[in-house]
Amino acid sequence: MTSFSIADLMASSGVKFGTSGARGLVTDLSDRIAYAYTAGFLGHLRRSGQLASAKSVVVAGDLRPSTPRIVRAVTRAVQDGGLSVVYAGSVPSPALLLAGLARRAPSIMVTGSHIPDDRNGIKFNTADGEILKADEVGIRAEVVELPPVFDANGLLDPAAALPPVDPAPARAYVERWLSAFPHALGGKRVGVYGHSAVGRELLVEILEGLGAEVLRLGWSDRFIPVDTEAIREEDVVLARDWAKQHSLDAIVSTDGDSDRPLVADERGSFLRGDVACVLAARFLGATFAAAPISCNSVLELAGWFRSARTRIGSPYVIEAMLAARSQGEPRVVGYEANGGFLQGSELLVPGGGVLSPLPSRDAVVVPLALLCQASARGVALSSLARELPARFTQSDRLENFPTELGAKLVSELASGGAAAAERAFPALGKFQGKNQLDGLRLTFENAEIVHVRPSGNAPELRCYVEAASAQRSEDLLRYAMGRLGELSRS
């Protein structure tokens, strides 16, 4: 046995913790690293008293080519740690967590979410939900012992078989939605853009179970990195063509691990995730909503909930939901700009049943809430968003942008005050104020917003903008991205 510090491995391997667990290049995320991080996670749970009486760990993965190999390493670490494995197979991240919550067991998802398939990652959940920032610190502090079972490249025997798939987690996830939502989608034609999303077949089953006619669109055997927060132009074109060709009421999709939704209306126009989540929260009767600083300001302007803003990342949203519950809020939700919806308390679905809490991003609840709301009112999906204040957001990213360069650019803009902001974005006029809760959010006197932030998950520089019209937000995003590109080269 050889001992390794998790903190040292994170520093040397290139596989680091971000806002969604550990991620890195597939070439860096060896079996040895996956085993070590899993052992560190379980060691932290034991040391902090969170493993309790759990006898098993629920494990699943997405559809990336590298995922089965990493799953084998994760399950080996779990078994060597004296626990059994409940292998859920290829299921959505929220389905995995739901199974863990039901069993009072930790759960581990092998996924890189939306990032390209030359990368992958591991999401860790305690028996109560996603790991929080305090857990991340605890995992880093662990020292683990690795058995002499890895070859010179840090790999296990590739012939080792995966555990048999337990179908119960997938079935429970489908039943969650069929039992809570009204079967009111009869007559609705819904396209499911499946690409390589792990939850595509379950999403079809759920929509059909609630009465919709479903068309499978864009199924792929090759992994496609669909990011619900930075929608690809080819997907915009596909959605509009499909909506026109098939006379659809909506198009629904998700990211790779199916914890973030993508919803387009009857015209094939995508709804921004943060707008869709506000509409879903109202339908579900939420009294409080937590959202990251990057989300659309309709949260406050609509006046439907008490609210809190957080740093970007589901752990921060979860912490805000926990605080709201401790202060007596009865119906608590959270969401992110990518459309991932988190449920911190029981909610009663109008015309349906009760949804138990699911404090992790989910991709199914938002499209169901919007479709059921539109169906009950006899209106098209596009009409729902028109009830909100006229604030429009867009986002994009500069890919292959080193995190260190992004941090330097943001720091220089923040420290330069009004002069630096107006010099960086001269077409936006007079600078009004900034928010540095996460990245740098610049507001100008015309109420337009440019928010810049290095990604915590990949070498990308993300940009979020907000304006008073859809066209202006598109123009503003193009302008801001162009200026950021220029600034990065200067």
Buried (B, 14 or more C-beta within 10 A) or exposed (E): EEEBBBBEBBEEBBBBBBBBBBBBBBEBBBBBBBBBBBBBBBBBBBEEEBBEEBEBBBBBBBBBEBBBBBBBBBBBBBEBBEBBBBBBBBBBBBBBBBBBBEBEBBBBBBBBBBBBBBBBBBBBBBBBBBBBBEBBEBBBBBEBEBEEBBEEEBBBEEEEEBBEBBEBBBBBBBEBBBEBBBEBBEEBBBBBBBBBBBBBBBBBBBBBBBBBBBBEBBEBEEBBBBBBBBBEEEBBEBBBEBBEEBEBBBBBBBBBBBBBBBBBBBBBBBBBBBBBBBBBBBBBBBBBBBBBBBBBBBBBEBEBBBBBBBBBBBBBBBBBBBBBBEEEBEBBBBBBBBBBBBBBBEBEBBEBEEBBBBBBBBBBBBBBBBBBBBBEEEEBBBEBBEEBEEBBBBBBBBEEBEBEBBBEBBEEBBEEEEEBBBEBBEEBEEBBEBBEBBBBBBBBEEEBBBBBBBBBBBBBBBBBBBBBEBEBBBBBBEBBBEBBEEBBEE
